[in-house]
Amino acid sequence: MIHSMTGYAVASAETARGTLSLELRSVNSRFLDLQFRVADELRAMEPALREMITARLARGKVDCRLYFGAGTTRPGRQSLNAVALEELSRLAAQAADAFPGAAPLRVADVLRWPGVLSEGPLDEEQTRATVEALARQALEELVAARAREGSRLAGIVAERIGAMRRRLTEVEPLVPQARAAYQEKLAQRLREAIGSADDERIRAELAVFGMKTDVDEELTRLATHFDEVERALSKGGAMGKRLDFLAQELNREANTLASKAATQKISDCALELKLLIEQMREQVQNIE
């Protein structure tokens, strides 16, 4: 199966600290590029997350975000910080001396003061188990999303290959006829140019021309590359780099075909091939 490098997944679980969420976003990249945005208290989980992601994904820029959010189960998870309370009391006393008429601090003001409420220590073993379960769930969703997108991209690439095959099928029968007609036209011009019917020289010139305009090799290579693209699509796996290389080779052969075109129809075919190849490359850039 062909996978895209684009996808999104999120998994959440309720804990005593609040809602623990793990979010994965991925876009195309030449290699596997992992970026982590993890809350400080969860930083110890990053190595395990990195190992799990690299085991499932081969390419793409992946943004992993792990954080606590507001949850519904939060009883008994906070406590008063005695040191912060003492410091706040000292500052309040100094402020009262400076502003005798100021109203005293209310309880709500105290609780909102930074550092007064402190979180209890995390249960590392339980948190690690929760994070790993969330990572497995999110990775399954991400891989499934990338597979769905990859299937769509593979269909587009296969469609472009089919269009190129049809165009070559239409042009191949025209090549010998076009070459013969152009050679006859060139022979007539040569006779007029040299002012004689020197058939030996004309045949020599036509032989050189024939080598320069022979596109059989290009047509064969194009067909071979088509077969290889279809083989890669059917095999599946991390084929993005392989398909990108094949697209470059297809473009090279199309350029050569255009330079050797003996008639306008063959030239038009080469231009259409280049357009279809470019459309194919745009899709291949997103394949893992």
Secondary structure, DSSP 8 states (H G I E B T S, - for coil): -B-BS-EEEEEEEEETTEEEEEEEEEE--SSEEEEEEE-GGGGGGHHHHHHHHHHH-SSEEEEEEEEEE--S--TT-EEE-HHHHHHHHHHHHHHHHH-TTS----HHHHHHSTTTEEE----HHHHHHHHHHHHHHHHHHHHHHHHHHHHHHHHHHHHHHHHHHHHHHHHTTHHHHHHHHHHHHHHHHHHHHHTS--HHHHHHHHHHHHHHH--HHHHHHHHHHHHHHHHHHHH-BS-HHHHHHHHHHHHHHHHHHHHH--SHHHHHHHHHHHHHHHHHHHHHTTB-
